[in-house]
Amino acid sequence: MSMTTRFVLSQSDIPTHWYNILPDLPEPVPPPLHPGTRQPIQADDMLPIFPEPLVMQEFSPERWVEIPQPVRDIYALWRPTPLLRAVRLEQALQTPAHIYYKYEGVSPAGSHKPNTAVAQAYYNKISGVQRLATETGAGQWGSSLALACRLFEMECTVYMVKVSYYQKPYRKMMMETWGATVYPSPSENTEYGRRLLAEDPDCPGSLGIAISEAIEDTVRSKNTKYSLGSVLNHVCLHQTVIGIEAQKQMEMAGEEPDVIIGCVGGGSNFAGLAFPFVRQKLTEGKRYRVVAVEPSACPSLTKGELRYDFGDTAMTTPLMWMYTLGHDFMPPRIHAGGLRYHGMAPLVSHLYHLGVIEAVAYPQTKVFEAAVQFARTEGIIPAPESAHAVRAAIDEALQAREAGEKRVILFNLSGHGMLDLTAYEAYLSGSLQDV
Ligand SMILES: *Cc1c(COP(=O)(O)O)cnc(C)c1O
């Protein structure tokens, strides 16, 4: 009998509840502030933008939040996702470490993002909302929301950063296949977009501009709400299905992780894998090390400042208490587009500040070296974002080899890289550079 390397759960193992970390925090997170009054934001302030159930979840003191059955039914299209032991990678590294990864790339959109997109579409649907507006950079979030809206028979409008719209057309085609309307941002569809285009018809756009357009569209339209794919508490909450499943699967494998790793853009896939383990660390005395991995070109945790800052460039969102590089920080154009965000989820920021989690940053050449080694041993071509977690996992395994110790490593492979092959081409041809 060969060794079991793939740990698979059945449909009945799809979690019934999400895990909310708020009640287990040793100290509360400083609240978001109203951008005008600078007073703690009230639920009412958020209702023009988000439906009531999501606003309630954002502040909920409830530890376990029941997952509605229609959401679990859609999760069943790809969940539970597999947990694998990377035996061939371990052999290549000649390490005594055991490396496990939770693979979220099996969703129809190819990443973890549908976990929250489906939940958000559902709560909007039951609140009478007919259309969701959002922004997207390279398109991972836009395609996930387009899929979720389709499954709940809602309309979806996506403002996609103009350079990506033209340079990375495949995710735009996915969104349109699922029935979404996609505008290159800045667009003629909003006053803000028209003003920017009048000033500069060739404006390449940015995530900050696209957010402003999606919010303007939302507040000016009937039966329309806005949707965000990371950073917020309710997004981190929805992603905890990843960690809850992984805990069961590690049990099947008969092992406990020593170190838990995830890449961080806004922090949601990391939170999703890590928070259920952080709960055991905070409440049951477990001694897990938990590591967030970011690009050194956009190092909010390792080089940013913990303070109140805006979530967008136009300074329209609430002020959030987070590690930030400044809302006007323009991240260099690295290939991991999903990690180019100036801030970090307040929950992840807070845990880092309290010393519950660690952070590390890598330049992209080191990241792609790890991604190619992973692809050549385990087969899966990782998303450039996820490859940051692969890099950190490999380095942990190499350290374990030096120390001659068995170390159990668990990381989140947040998505596949099949639509990011131009980045691999750049790496393989030697033209990829650190910025
Ligand atoms: C968007 C994205 C990320 C970064 O977002 P988080 O909210 O930090 O998880 C990471 N990996 C993949 C595959 C993504 O699409």
Ligand as a Chemical Component Dictionary entry (heavy atoms), coordinates in Angstrom:
data_LIG
# 
_chem_comp.id                   LIG 
_chem_comp.type                 NON-POLYMER 
_chem_comp.pdbx_formal_charge   0 
_chem_comp.three_letter_code    LIG 
# 
loop_
_chem_comp_atom.comp_id 
_chem_comp_atom.atom_id 
_chem_comp_atom.alt_atom_id 
_chem_comp_atom.type_symbol 
_chem_comp_atom.charge 
_chem_comp_atom.model_Cartn_x 
_chem_comp_atom.model_Cartn_y 
_chem_comp_atom.model_Cartn_z 
_chem_comp_atom.pdbx_ordinal 
LIG C1 C1 C 0 -7.033 37.825 -4.651 1  
LIG C2 C2 C 0 -6.113 36.718 -4.384 2  
LIG C3 C3 C 0 -5.235 36.730 -3.269 3  
LIG C4 C4 C 0 -5.092 37.896 -2.339 4  
LIG O1 O1 O 0 -6.245 38.248 -1.619 5  
LIG P1 P1 P 0 -6.423 37.938 -0.073 6  
LIG O2 O2 O 0 -7.655 38.666 0.321  7  
LIG O3 O3 O 0 -5.206 38.434 0.656  8  
LIG O4 O4 O 0 -6.567 36.477 0.050  9  
LIG C5 C5 C 0 -4.436 35.618 -3.052 10 
LIG N1 N1 N 0 -4.472 34.550 -3.884 11 
LIG C6 C6 C 0 -5.288 34.510 -4.950 12 
LIG C7 C7 C 0 -5.263 33.303 -5.840 13 
LIG C8 C8 C 0 -6.141 35.583 -5.242 14 
LIG O5 O5 O 0 -6.939 35.532 -6.313 15 
# 
loop_
_chem_comp_bond.comp_id 
_chem_comp_bond.atom_id_1 
_chem_comp_bond.atom_id_2 
_chem_comp_bond.value_order 
_chem_comp_bond.pdbx_ordinal 
LIG C1 C2 SING 1  
LIG C2 C3 SING 2  
LIG C2 C8 DOUB 3  
LIG C3 C4 SING 4  
LIG C3 C5 DOUB 5  
LIG C4 O1 SING 6  
LIG O1 P1 SING 7  
LIG P1 O2 DOUB 8  
LIG P1 O3 SING 9  
LIG P1 O4 SING 10 
LIG C5 N1 SING 11 
LIG N1 C6 DOUB 12 
LIG C6 C7 SING 13 
LIG C6 C8 SING 14 
LIG C8 O5 SING 15 
# 
